[in-house]
Amino acid sequence: MQQSLSGWVTFAAIIVVIAGMFNLLSGIAAITENDQVKALNQVLYGIDIEAWGWFWAVIGVAQLITAILLFARNPTGAMLAILGATISATFTIFLIFVAPLWAITVVALNIGIIWAITANIEDFEADRT
Protein backbone atom coordinates (compact mmCIF):
# COMPACT_ATOMS: atom_id res chain seq x y z
CA MET A 1 0.00 0.00 0.00
CA GLN A 2 1.44 3.35 -1.05
CA GLN A 3 1.62 6.17 1.44
CA SER A 4 -0.16 9.35 0.33
CA LEU A 5 1.86 12.49 -0.20
CA SER A 6 1.29 15.65 1.78
CA GLY A 7 -0.45 18.61 0.21
CA TRP A 8 1.67 20.84 2.44
CA VAL A 9 4.84 19.92 0.56
CA THR A 10 3.06 20.77 -2.68
CA PHE A 11 2.01 24.09 -1.11
CA ALA A 12 5.64 24.79 -0.18
CA ALA A 13 6.73 23.97 -3.74
CA ILE A 14 4.14 26.38 -5.15
CA ILE A 15 5.34 29.18 -2.84
CA VAL A 16 8.93 28.49 -3.95
CA VAL A 17 7.78 28.69 -7.63
CA ILE A 18 6.14 32.06 -6.99
CA ALA A 19 9.24 33.41 -5.23
CA GLY A 20 11.48 32.05 -7.98
CA MET A 21 9.43 33.66 -10.74
CA PHE A 22 9.34 36.97 -8.88
CA ASN A 23 13.12 36.95 -8.34
CA LEU A 24 13.83 35.86 -11.92
CA LEU A 25 11.62 38.60 -13.37
CA SER A 26 13.08 41.18 -10.99
CA GLY A 27 16.56 40.14 -12.06
CA ILE A 28 15.67 40.41 -15.75
CA ALA A 29 14.18 43.87 -15.15
CA ALA A 30 17.41 44.98 -13.47
CA ILE A 31 19.56 43.51 -16.25
CA THR A 32 17.57 45.32 -18.95
CA GLU A 33 17.68 48.54 -16.92
CA ASN A 34 14.18 49.78 -17.60
CA ASP A 35 12.91 53.15 -16.30
CA GLN A 36 11.74 51.71 -12.97
CA VAL A 37 15.19 50.26 -12.33
CA LYS A 38 16.91 53.54 -13.24
CA ALA A 39 14.89 55.21 -10.49
CA LEU A 40 16.01 52.47 -8.10
CA ASN A 41 19.63 53.10 -9.08
CA GLN A 42 19.34 56.59 -7.58
CA VAL A 43 18.33 55.04 -4.25
CA LEU A 44 20.98 52.27 -4.19
CA TYR A 45 24.11 54.41 -4.23
CA GLY A 46 27.03 52.84 -6.02
CA ILE A 47 25.52 49.37 -6.51
CA ASP A 48 25.94 47.90 -9.99
CA ILE A 49 22.31 47.29 -10.90
CA GLU A 50 23.20 44.87 -13.70
CA ALA A 51 25.25 42.68 -11.33
CA TRP A 52 22.40 42.90 -8.81
CA GLY A 53 20.02 41.76 -11.56
CA TRP A 54 22.17 38.78 -12.48
CA PHE A 55 22.37 37.80 -8.81
CA TRP A 56 18.57 37.77 -8.48
CA ALA A 57 18.11 36.03 -11.83
CA VAL A 58 20.41 33.21 -10.68
CA ILE A 59 18.60 33.01 -7.33
CA GLY A 60 15.27 32.81 -9.18
CA VAL A 61 16.49 29.97 -11.40
CA ALA A 62 17.84 28.13 -8.33
CA GLN A 63 14.44 28.52 -6.64
CA LEU A 64 12.65 27.15 -9.70
CA ILE A 65 14.96 24.13 -9.75
CA THR A 66 14.33 23.67 -6.02
CA ALA A 67 10.57 23.75 -6.64
CA ILE A 68 10.86 21.08 -9.35
CA LEU A 69 12.81 18.90 -6.89
CA LEU A 70 10.15 19.51 -4.22
CA PHE A 71 7.34 18.47 -6.57
CA ALA A 72 9.33 15.28 -7.26
CA ARG A 73 9.81 14.79 -3.50
CA ASN A 74 13.58 14.72 -3.97
CA PRO A 75 15.50 14.96 -0.65
CA THR A 76 17.93 17.46 -2.20
CA GLY A 77 14.98 19.73 -2.96
CA ALA A 78 13.88 19.54 0.67
CA MET A 79 17.34 20.50 1.89
CA LEU A 80 17.64 23.35 -0.63
CA ALA A 81 14.18 24.68 0.24
CA ILE A 82 14.87 24.64 3.98
CA LEU A 83 18.24 26.31 3.48
CA GLY A 84 16.81 28.92 1.11
CA ALA A 85 13.84 29.70 3.37
CA THR A 86 16.11 29.99 6.41
CA ILE A 87 18.45 32.40 4.65
CA SER A 88 15.54 34.40 3.24
CA ALA A 89 13.83 34.70 6.63
CA THR A 90 17.09 35.72 8.30
CA PHE A 91 17.89 38.47 5.80
CA THR A 92 14.29 39.67 5.68
CA ILE A 93 14.50 40.53 9.39
CA PHE A 94 16.81 43.41 8.38
CA LEU A 95 13.92 44.93 6.40
CA ILE A 96 11.38 44.82 9.20
CA PHE A 97 11.72 48.53 10.03
CA VAL A 98 11.75 49.60 6.36
CA ALA A 99 8.83 47.51 5.10
CA PRO A 100 7.21 45.79 8.09
CA LEU A 101 4.19 44.22 6.37
CA TRP A 102 6.32 42.88 3.52
CA ALA A 103 8.93 41.54 5.94
CA ILE A 104 6.38 39.85 8.20
CA THR A 105 4.67 38.26 5.19
CA VAL A 106 7.95 36.96 3.74
CA VAL A 107 9.10 35.60 7.11
CA ALA A 108 5.72 33.91 7.63
CA LEU A 109 5.85 32.27 4.18
CA ASN A 110 9.41 31.08 4.82
CA ILE A 111 8.39 29.62 8.17
CA GLY A 112 5.48 27.93 6.38
CA ILE A 113 7.86 26.39 3.84
CA ILE A 114 10.18 25.13 6.57
CA TRP A 115 7.26 23.70 8.58
CA ALA A 116 5.61 22.07 5.55
CA ILE A 117 8.79 20.23 4.67
CA THR A 118 9.97 19.26 8.14
CA ALA A 119 6.51 18.18 9.33
CA ASN A 120 6.16 15.95 6.26
CA ILE A 121 9.75 14.77 5.84
CA GLU A 122 8.50 11.22 5.25
CA ASP A 123 7.39 12.43 1.78
CA PHE A 124 11.09 12.54 0.88
CA GLU A 125 11.99 9.00 1.95
CA ALA A 126 13.32 6.77 -0.82
CA ASP A 127 10.85 3.96 -0.14
CA ARG A 128 7.34 5.42 0.10
CA THR A 129 5.54 2.09 -0.46
C-alpha positions as CSV (number, residue, x, y, z in Angstrom):
1,M,0.0,0.0,0.0
2,Q,1.4,3.3,-1.0
3,Q,1.6,6.2,1.4
4,S,-0.2,9.3,0.3
5,L,1.9,12.5,-0.2
6,S,1.3,15.7,1.8
7,G,-0.4,18.6,0.2
8,W,1.7,20.8,2.4
9,V,4.8,19.9,0.6
10,T,3.1,20.8,-2.7
11,F,2.0,24.1,-1.1
12,A,5.6,24.8,-0.2
13,A,6.7,24.0,-3.7
14,I,4.1,26.4,-5.2
15,I,5.3,29.2,-2.8
16,V,8.9,28.5,-4.0
17,V,7.8,28.7,-7.6
18,I,6.1,32.1,-7.0
19,A,9.2,33.4,-5.2
20,G,11.5,32.0,-8.0
21,M,9.4,33.7,-10.7
22,F,9.3,37.0,-8.9
23,N,13.1,36.9,-8.3
24,L,13.8,35.9,-11.9
25,L,11.6,38.6,-13.4
26,S,13.1,41.2,-11.0
27,G,16.6,40.1,-12.1
28,I,15.7,40.4,-15.8
29,A,14.2,43.9,-15.1
30,A,17.4,45.0,-13.5
31,I,19.6,43.5,-16.2
32,T,17.6,45.3,-19.0
33,E,17.7,48.5,-16.9
34,N,14.2,49.8,-17.6
35,D,12.9,53.2,-16.3
36,Q,11.7,51.7,-13.0
37,V,15.2,50.3,-12.3
38,K,16.9,53.5,-13.2
39,A,14.9,55.2,-10.5
40,L,16.0,52.5,-8.1
41,N,19.6,53.1,-9.1
42,Q,19.3,56.6,-7.6
43,V,18.3,55.0,-4.2
44,L,21.0,52.3,-4.2
45,Y,24.1,54.4,-4.2
46,G,27.0,52.8,-6.0
47,I,25.5,49.4,-6.5
48,D,25.9,47.9,-10.0
49,I,22.3,47.3,-10.9
50,E,23.2,44.9,-13.7
51,A,25.2,42.7,-11.3
52,W,22.4,42.9,-8.8
53,G,20.0,41.8,-11.6
54,W,22.2,38.8,-12.5
55,F,22.4,37.8,-8.8
56,W,18.6,37.8,-8.5
57,A,18.1,36.0,-11.8
58,V,20.4,33.2,-10.7
59,I,18.6,33.0,-7.3
60,G,15.3,32.8,-9.2
61,V,16.5,30.0,-11.4
62,A,17.8,28.1,-8.3
63,Q,14.4,28.5,-6.6
64,L,12.6,27.1,-9.7
65,I,15.0,24.1,-9.8
66,T,14.3,23.7,-6.0
67,A,10.6,23.8,-6.6
68,I,10.9,21.1,-9.3
69,L,12.8,18.9,-6.9
70,L,10.1,19.5,-4.2
71,F,7.3,18.5,-6.6
72,A,9.3,15.3,-7.3
73,R,9.8,14.8,-3.5
74,N,13.6,14.7,-4.0
75,P,15.5,15.0,-0.6
76,T,17.9,17.5,-2.2
77,G,15.0,19.7,-3.0
78,A,13.9,19.5,0.7
79,M,17.3,20.5,1.9
80,L,17.6,23.4,-0.6
81,A,14.2,24.7,0.2
82,I,14.9,24.6,4.0
83,L,18.2,26.3,3.5
84,G,16.8,28.9,1.1
85,A,13.8,29.7,3.4
86,T,16.1,30.0,6.4
87,I,18.5,32.4,4.7
88,S,15.5,34.4,3.2
89,A,13.8,34.7,6.6
90,T,17.1,35.7,8.3
91,F,17.9,38.5,5.8
92,T,14.3,39.7,5.7
93,I,14.5,40.5,9.4
94,F,16.8,43.4,8.4
95,L,13.9,44.9,6.4
96,I,11.4,44.8,9.2
97,F,11.7,48.5,10.0
98,V,11.7,49.6,6.4
99,A,8.8,47.5,5.1
100,P,7.2,45.8,8.1
101,L,4.2,44.2,6.4
102,W,6.3,42.9,3.5
103,A,8.9,41.5,5.9
104,I,6.4,39.9,8.2
105,T,4.7,38.3,5.2
106,V,8.0,37.0,3.7
107,V,9.1,35.6,7.1
108,A,5.7,33.9,7.6
109,L,5.9,32.3,4.2
110,N,9.4,31.1,4.8
111,I,8.4,29.6,8.2
112,G,5.5,27.9,6.4
113,I,7.9,26.4,3.8
114,I,10.2,25.1,6.6
115,W,7.3,23.7,8.6
116,A,5.6,22.1,5.5
117,I,8.8,20.2,4.7
118,T,10.0,19.3,8.1
119,A,6.5,18.2,9.3
120,N,6.2,16.0,6.3
121,I,9.7,14.8,5.8
122,E,8.5,11.2,5.3
123,D,7.4,12.4,1.8
124,F,11.1,12.5,0.9
125,E,12.0,9.0,2.0
126,A,13.3,6.8,-0.8
127,D,10.8,4.0,-0.1
128,R,7.3,5.4,0.1
129,T,5.5,2.1,-0.5
